Amino acid sequence: MADPKLTAGEITKLAWLTARMAKRGIADDRQNGGRIDQSDLQRKFDRVLEGARKREEQQSKRK
C-alpha cells in the first residue's frame, strides 16, 4: 500500500515517535533477549499513518 501524503503535523509526530523508538533501542542492552518493548510506539506510528490514509481517501472522494 502506498504511503499517503503527510501533513506537517503528521510528519512531526512520526519523527518524534521514530526518535523515541531509537532512544529505546539504544537503551536496550540486548543481553537478555531484548527487554525493551516498543509495541506501544509502533501502534501509535501505525495509527498516525492510518489516519493519514483515511484523510487522503476522504479528500479524494470530495473532488
Secondary structure, 3 states (H helix, E strand, C coil): CCCCCCCHHHHHHHHHHHHHHHHHHHHCCCCCCCCCCCHHHHHHHHHHHHHHHHHHHHHHHHC
